[in-house]
C-alpha cells in the first residue's frame, strides 16, 4: 500500500521520510479514511490548505500606493487612503502583510514627493 505526499500529492512509499518529487519531509502518521488525499482535493483546496492569505486592506493599500506613485502624489487622496489601509493591514496579525508594507511605503514616498513639489513650486 502506498501513501501520497501531503504537499504535492505524488505517490510515495509507506516508509519514505521525504517525497521523491518535492523533497518535503513526510509525517509518519497516515491520514484518516474520512480525510481526502491530495489527489482527491482540487487545486484551490491544496493552495489554501497551508497558505495564509493576504489582508484585503493590504491589497488595497498596495493598489493605492501604485496609483500614488504613478500620479506623483498630485491627487493626495490615494496617498491618505494608502497610508490608512497600510496601517490597518499591518495590524491584522492573522494575515500576511507584505503588500500592506509595500503600499504603505509607496504612499509615504509619494507624499514626500508631493511635499517636495510644493516646496519647489513655492520657491
C-alpha positions in Angstrom: 0.0 0.0 0.0 1.4 3.4 -0.9 0.8 6.8 0.6 0.7 10.3 -1.0 2.8 13.4 -0.3 0.9 15.9 1.8 2.4 18.8 -0.3 2.4 17.8 -3.9 0.2 14.7 -3.9 2.9 12.4 -5.5 2.7 8.7 -4.6 5.5 7.7 -2.2 6.4 4.5 -0.4 5.0 3.9 3.1 8.3 4.2 4.8 9.5 7.3 2.9 10.8 10.1 5.1 11.0 12.6 2.2 9.0 13.0 -1.0 10.9 12.0 -4.1 9.1 14.7 -6.2 9.2 17.8 -4.0 11.5 16.8 -1.1 9.0 17.6 1.6 9.5 15.8 4.9 6.7 13.4 5.5 4.8 12.7 8.7 4.8 9.1 9.8 1.1 9.2 10.5 -1.4 8.0 7.9 -4.4 10.3 7.2 -7.8 9.1 8.4 -10.1 7.4 5.9 -12.6 10.3 6.0 -9.9 12.9 5.1 -9.4 13.3 1.4 -5.9 12.7 0.0 -4.2 15.3 -2.1 -5.2 13.5 -5.3 -8.9 13.9 -4.3 -8.6 17.6 -3.4 -9.0 20.3 -6.0 -6.3 22.9 -6.7 -7.9 25.5 -4.6 -8.0 23.3 -1.5 -4.3 22.4 -1.9 -3.4 26.1 -2.4 -5.3 27.4 0.6 -4.6 24.4 3.0 -1.2 25.7 4.1 -1.3 29.3 3.0 -2.0 32.4 5.0 -4.0 34.9 2.8 -3.2 38.5 2.2 -5.1 41.1 4.1 -7.7 42.9 2.0 -6.6 46.2 3.4 -3.0 45.3 2.4 -4.0 44.7 -1.2 -6.0 47.9 -1.2 -3.0 49.8 0.3 -0.8 48.3 -2.4 -3.1 49.4 -5.2 -3.5 52.9 -3.8 0.3 53.0 -3.3 0.8 52.2 -7.0 -1.7 54.9 -8.0 0.1 57.4 -5.7 3.5 56.7 -7.3 2.1 56.9 -10.9 0.4 60.2 -10.3 3.4 61.6 -8.3 1.2 62.4 -5.4 -0.8 65.1 -7.2 -4.2 63.9 -6.1 -3.3 63.4 -2.5 -6.4 61.2 -1.9 -4.7 57.9 -2.9 -1.8 58.7 -0.5 -4.0 59.1 2.5 -6.1 56.0 1.7 -2.9 54.0 1.0 -1.4 55.0 4.3 -4.5 54.3 6.3 -5.2 50.9 4.6 -1.5 50.0 5.0 -1.5 50.6 8.8 -4.8 48.7 9.2 -3.4 45.8 7.0 -0.2 45.6 9.0 -2.1 45.5 12.3 -4.0 42.4 11.2 -1.7 39.7 12.5 -3.7 36.8 11.2 -2.9 37.7 7.6 0.2 38.3 5.6 1.2 42.0 5.5 3.9 42.2 2.8 1.6 44.1 0.4 0.4 46.3 3.2 4.0 47.3 3.9 4.7 47.9 0.2 1.6 50.0 -0.2 2.4 52.0 2.9 5.9 52.7 1.7 4.8 53.7 -1.7 2.1 56.0 -0.3 4.6 57.7 2.1 7.2 58.1 -0.7 4.5 59.7 -3.0 3.5 62.0 -0.1 7.1 63.1 0.3 7.3 63.7 -3.5 4.1 65.9 -3.2 5.6 67.9 -0.4 8.9 68.4 -2.4 6.9 69.5 -5.4 5.0 72.1 -3.3 8.3 73.4 -1.9 9.9 73.6 -5.4 6.9 75.5 -6.8 6.7 77.9 -3.8 10.5 78.8 -4.0 
